[in-house]
Amino acid sequence: MYLEHLGARLQKVIASLNRDPTLKKPKKKRADRSATETDFVVGANVRRLRAEAELTLAELAAALSISHQQLQKYETGANRISAGMLYELARFFAQPVDAFFEGSEDPEAEDADLIRARRKCHAIIERTSSRETLELMAKVIRSMSGD
């Protein structure tokens, strides 16, 4: 009985909202989805890594299970790269995700040599498949950092 009453009341409220345009919620405008400077930088870094690996568009696209046209759109910044695809690219190239953003920030924000050293360490960690080895590496790093 209560649910029927509640359902009837809800229908009346909906009907009144439909009649009174001032009570309707304004439609949200769709966010601007045009490419940003960061999209162009990420795409250029994908292209650079692909060229360094001497891969064609078709070869890398096949490895990522996407079309070569989609990969080209990523590289030119025409389409934004999703977080999932960025992760797949990072794993494929054995690079940290932040490597794809290189060049999008203030070059003096952090020492470039320090950034390169971190990336080398990250690449080594990504290629390590043994849990024991990773735990030993973590112990060594902790002891060297003083934590």
trRosetta pair geometry for C-beta under 8 A, 3 or more apart (Angstrom, degrees):
i j d omega theta_ij theta_ji phi_ij phi_ji
1 4 5.9 -55 -153 32 30 111
1 5 6.6 28 151 -17 64 105
2 5 5.6 -56 -152 36 34 112
2 6 6.2 33 152 -19 68 107
3 6 5.5 -52 -143 39 33 113
3 7 6.2 36 155 -21 65 105
4 7 5.7 -54 -147 37 30 112
4 8 6.4 30 154 -18 64 105
5 8 5.8 -55 -149 36 29 110
5 9 6.3 29 153 -19 65 107
6 9 5.7 -54 -146 37 31 112
6 10 6.3 33 154 -21 64 107
7 10 5.7 -54 -147 35 30 113
7 11 6.5 33 154 -20 63 104
8 11 5.7 -53 -152 33 32 112
8 12 6.7 33 151 -20 64 103
9 12 5.7 -54 -153 33 34 112
9 13 6.6 33 151 -18 66 104
10 13 5.7 -52 -148 35 34 111
10 14 6.4 33 154 -18 65 106
11 14 5.7 -54 -147 37 32 112
11 15 6.3 34 154 -21 65 106
12 15 5.7 -54 -148 36 30 112
12 16 6.4 29 155 -18 64 105
13 16 5.9 -55 -149 36 31 109
13 17 6.5 32 152 -20 64 105
14 17 5.7 -54 -151 35 32 112
14 18 6.5 33 152 -20 65 105
15 18 5.7 -55 -150 35 32 112
15 19 6.6 27 154 -16 65 106
16 19 5.8 -57 -148 37 35 109
16 20 6.1 2 164 7 70 112
16 23 7.1 -1 128 64 85 164
17 20 6.5 -71 -134 53 26 87
17 23 5.0 -120 -126 107 68 119
17 24 6.0 111 177 -81 91 70
18 24 7.9 69 -99 -77 32 111
20 23 4.4 53 98 7 111 113
20 24 7.6 177 99 -23 64 79
21 24 5.6 -41 -156 13 47 117
30 33 7.5 -38 148 -21 104 105
33 80 7.5 -107 -175 -8 89 129
35 39 4.2 -123 -158 78 88 146
35 40 6.3 91 155 -48 123 83
35 77 4.6 97 -165 156 148 96
35 78 6.6 -78 -51 -114 139 18
35 80 6.9 -180 -107 -65 73 81
36 39 5.0 111 50 -1 65 99
36 40 7.6 -128 100 0 43 85
37 40 5.8 -55 -157 35 37 111
37 41 6.4 37 148 -19 68 105
37 104 6.8 143 121 -137 94 93
38 41 5.5 -53 -146 37 36 112
38 42 6.2 36 156 -19 69 104
38 101 6.8 -11 -153 -132 99 92
38 104 4.9 60 -115 -146 75 145
39 42 5.9 -53 -145 37 29 109
39 43 6.3 29 155 -17 63 110
39 77 4.4 111 124 -149 93 92
39 80 5.4 -78 -116 -103 122 76
39 81 7.6 159 -139 7 79 81
40 43 5.7 -56 -147 40 29 112
40 44 6.2 31 155 -20 65 107
40 76 7.9 -30 -124 163 73 39
40 77 3.8 -15 -89 -78 60 157
41 44 5.8 -55 -147 36 29 111
41 45 6.4 27 154 -18 63 106
41 101 6.5 54 114 -149 124 46
41 102 7.6 -162 168 76 111 43
41 103 5.0 -171 -150 90 115 102
41 104 4.1 171 77 -69 168 100
42 45 5.8 -58 -152 37 31 110
42 46 6.6 35 150 -22 65 102
42 74 7.9 -75 116 177 98 85
42 77 7.6 119 58 -98 81 85
42 81 5.9 -129 132 24 136 129
42 86 7.4 -48 -166 -111 134 113
42 100 4.8 38 -139 155 82 104
42 101 6.3 -13 -83 -85 87 57
42 104 7.5 3 -45 -47 73 140
43 46 5.6 -50 -150 31 34 113
43 47 6.5 34 152 -17 65 104
43 74 5.5 -179 -115 147 92 54
43 75 4.6 123 -177 -164 92 21
43 76 5.8 -83 163 39 149 12
43 77 4.3 -132 12 -57 149 68
43 81 7.4 170 -75 -29 74 116
44 47 5.6 -52 -151 37 34 113
44 48 6.3 38 150 -23 66 105
44 75 7.3 93 -80 -170 30 68
44 77 7.7 -5 -31 -45 79 108
44 103 7.3 -63 81 77 127 152
45 48 5.4 -47 -142 34 36 114
45 49 6.3 34 158 -17 66 104
45 99 6.9 170 176 134 139 72
45 100 4.8 164 92 -145 140 54
45 101 7.5 -72 -1 -32 160 15
45 102 6.0 120 -103 48 137 92
45 103 7.0 180 -63 26 109 122
46 49 6.0 -57 -149 39 28 107
46 50 6.3 30 153 -20 64 109
46 71 7.8 -149 146 -167 134 84
46 74 5.9 -25 69 128 166 109
46 75 5.3 -123 85 -97 112 75
46 81 7.5 153 -52 -68 145 151
46 89 6.1 -55 -115 -155 103 147
46 100 6.7 26 -56 -134 77 108
47 50 5.7 -57 -148 37 29 112
47 51 6.3 28 155 -19 65 107
47 75 4.3 93 -63 -152 102 114
48 51 5.8 -57 -149 37 29 109
48 52 6.3 29 153 -19 65 107
49 52 5.6 -52 -144 37 32 112
49 53 6.3 25 156 -12 64 109
49 89 7.8 108 78 176 150 103
49 93 4.8 -11 176 -123 138 151
49 95 6.9 -86 -117 -19 145 151
50 53 5.9 -64 -150 44 29 105
50 55 5.0 -92 -165 65 78 103
50 57 7.5 45 170 -88 152 50
50 60 5.2 -54 -124 -49 115 156
50 75 7.6 -53 16 -97 143 130
51 54 7.2 30 -179 -79 36 37
51 55 7.9 -101 -73 44 20 67
53 60 7.8 104 80 -82 133 112
53 93 7.0 -116 -50 -116 138 90
55 59 4.5 -132 -165 85 92 124
55 60 4.7 98 132 -50 136 96
55 63 7.9 -48 -156 4 148 137
56 59 4.6 98 50 3 78 101
56 60 7.2 -157 85 1 41 84
56 68 7.9 -20 134 -126 90 131
57 60 6.4 -65 -151 42 27 101
57 61 5.9 26 156 -20 66 116
57 68 4.2 87 131 -158 105 106
57 71 5.4 164 -163 90 88 128
57 72 5.8 12 -143 -63 142 91
57 75 7.9 -94 -112 -6 104 148
58 61 5.7 -57 -140 40 26 113
58 62 6.2 30 159 -22 63 106
58 68 4.6 -34 -85 -77 59 136
59 62 6.0 -55 -150 33 26 110
59 63 6.6 25 152 -17 61 107
60 63 5.6 -56 -151 36 35 113
60 64 6.3 19 155 -7 68 111
60 71 6.0 134 95 -147 106 155
60 92 7.6 101 -149 150 88 153
61 64 5.9 -68 -147 47 30 102
61 66 5.2 -99 -157 81 81 74
61 67 5.9 -20 -177 143 137 17
61 68 4.2 -133 -2 -82 161 57
61 70 6.9 125 -133 59 114 89
61 71 4.3 -117 -83 -18 98 138
62 65 7.4 30 -172 -77 32 37
63 92 6.2 106 132 -133 127 134
64 71 7.0 127 50 -84 140 114
64 85 7.2 53 -172 -147 128 90
64 88 5.8 110 -134 131 93 132
64 89 7.2 5 -102 -77 132 72
64 92 6.9 -54 -77 -55 90 154
66 70 4.5 -96 164 76 115 135
66 71 5.9 134 96 -50 117 87
66 85 7.7 30 -44 -126 148 123
67 70 4.6 100 58 2 82 99
67 71 7.2 -147 97 -2 47 84
68 71 5.5 -50 -149 38 40 114
68 72 6.3 46 150 -24 67 102
69 72 5.6 -52 -150 34 31 113
69 73 6.6 33 150 -19 63 103
70 73 5.6 -52 -152 34 34 113
70 74 6.6 38 148 -20 65 101
70 79 6.9 -48 -157 50 70 156
71 74 5.5 -50 -152 33 36 114
71 75 6.3 34 152 -18 67 106
72 75 5.6 -54 -146 37 33 111
72 76 6.3 19 159 -9 67 109
73 76 6.1 -61 -141 44 29 101
73 78 4.2 -86 -154 71 80 111
73 79 4.0 44 137 7 117 110
74 77 7.8 33 177 -69 28 26
74 78 7.9 -66 -44 50 19 75
74 79 5.8 -48 -73 73 56 96
74 81 5.2 66 -141 -76 110 100
74 85 7.5 -125 -109 139 145 142
81 85 5.0 -124 -170 89 86 119
81 86 5.1 107 130 -63 118 88
81 89 7.3 -21 -170 -6 145 143
81 100 7.9 -82 70 164 154 151
82 85 4.7 91 54 10 83 101
82 86 6.8 -143 94 -7 42 87
83 86 5.6 -54 -146 36 31 114
83 87 6.4 35 153 -22 64 104
84 87 5.7 -53 -152 33 31 113
84 88 6.6 30 151 -17 64 104
85 88 5.5 -51 -148 36 37 112
85 89 6.3 40 151 -20 67 103
86 89 5.7 -51 -147 36 32 113
86 90 6.4 35 152 -21 64 105
86 97 5.8 64 144 -143 108 103
86 100 6.3 -131 -151 42 101 163
87 90 5.7 -54 -148 35 31 113
87 91 6.4 29 154 -16 65 105
87 97 6.6 -26 -94 -90 57 117
88 91 5.8 -54 -148 38 32 110
88 92 6.2 34 153 -23 65 107
89 92 5.6 -53 -145 35 30 113
89 93 6.3 4 164 4 66 110
89 95 7.9 -32 130 55 78 111
89 100 6.8 67 105 -78 131 139
90 93 6.5 -69 -142 51 24 92
90 94 8.0 64 163 -113 55 4
90 95 5.2 -109 -144 77 67 75
90 96 6.4 -10 -156 175 123 15
90 97 4.7 -50 -76 -79 153 61
90 99 7.2 135 -121 40 92 107
90 100 7.0 -91 -76 -25 92 118
91 94 7.3 19 -171 -77 31 44
91 126 7.3 -164 -126 -168 59 126
93 99 7.8 -131 102 89 128 142
94 123 4.9 73 145 -145 100 88
94 126 5.1 166 -149 96 78 135
94 127 6.0 21 -139 -59 133 96
95 99 4.1 -86 170 46 118 153
95 100 7.3 117 114 -43 131 78
95 119 6.8 -6 -149 -162 76 108
95 122 7.6 51 -168 105 35 119
95 123 6.6 -9 -95 -88 42 98
96 99 5.2 120 63 -20 70 97
96 118 7.6 -31 0 130 154 94
96 119 5.8 -123 15 -121 111 75
96 122 4.3 -6 -54 140 112 162
96 123 7.7 -96 -28 -54 78 67
96 126 7.9 -157 -70 -45 63 133
97 100 6.3 -47 -178 19 50 110
97 101 7.9 34 137 -8 68 104
98 101 5.4 -56 -160 36 57 111
98 102 7.5 90 143 -51 69 75
99 102 5.7 -14 -167 -23 46 115
99 119 5.8 94 -84 -127 113 128
101 104 4.8 -73 -176 32 78 127
101 105 7.0 48 143 -20 104 102
102 115 7.7 133 -111 152 106 141
105 109 5.4 -56 144 18 115 148
106 109 4.2 107 77 -41 97 103
107 112 7.1 -3 -172 -66 87 112
110 114 6.1 -103 161 74 97 121
110 115 5.8 106 108 -55 116 106
111 114 4.0 76 79 5 104 112
111 115 6.9 -176 93 -11 55 82
112 115 5.6 -52 -149 34 36 114
112 116 6.4 37 153 -19 67 104
113 116 5.7 -52 -148 36 33 111
113 117 6.3 35 153 -20 65 106
114 117 5.7 -53 -147 36 31 112
114 118 6.5 33 154 -19 64 104
115 118 5.8 -54 -151 34 31 111
115 119 6.5 29 152 -19 64 107
116 119 5.7 -57 -150 36 32 112
116 120 6.5 35 152 -21 66 102
117 120 5.7 -50 -149 32 33 112
117 121 6.6 32 152 -16 63 104
118 121 5.8 -56 -153 37 33 111
118 122 6.2 33 151 -20 67 107
119 122 5.5 -51 -144 37 34 113
119 123 6.3 38 154 -23 65 103
120 123 5.7 -53 -150 33 31 112
120 124 6.6 31 152 -18 63 103
121 124 5.8 -56 -153 34 33 111
121 125 6.4 32 151 -18 67 107
122 125 5.6 -55 -148 37 33 112
122 126 6.2 36 153 -23 66 106
123 126 5.7 -52 -146 34 31 114
123 127 6.6 23 157 -14 63 107
124 127 6.1 -64 -152 39 30 105
124 128 6.6 35 150 -31 64 107
125 128 5.7 -54 -151 23 33 115
125 134 6.9 80 -149 -122 84 95
125 137 6.8 179 -102 123 89 156
128 133 5.3 -136 -169 104 122 125
128 134 5.5 150 116 -70 130 86
128 137 7.1 175 7 -14 179 151
130 133 3.9 76 80 8 111 109
130 134 6.7 -180 92 -10 59 83
131 134 5.6 -57 -150 38 33 112
131 135 6.3 33 154 -20 67 105
132 135 5.8 -56 -149 35 30 110
132 136 6.5 29 153 -16 64 105
133 136 5.7 -55 -150 37 32 111
133 137 6.3 35 152 -21 66 105
134 137 5.5 -52 -146 35 32 114
134 138 6.4 37 153 -22 64 103
135 138 5.6 -50 -149 33 33 114
135 139 6.6 36 151 -20 63 102
136 139 5.6 -52 -151 34 34 113
136 140 6.5 34 152 -18 66 104
137 140 5.8 -54 -149 36 33 111
137 141 6.3 31 154 -17 66 107
138 141 5.8 -56 -145 39 30 110
138 142 6.2 31 155 -20 65 107
139 142 5.8 -55 -145 37 29 111
139 143 6.3 25 157 -17 64 107
140 143 5.9 -58 -148 37 28 108
140 144 6.3 22 156 -15 65 110
141 144 5.8 -60 -147 40 29 108
141 145 6.1 20 158 -15 66 112
142 145 6.0 -64 -143 40 27 104
142 147 5.0 -84 -155 65 80 104
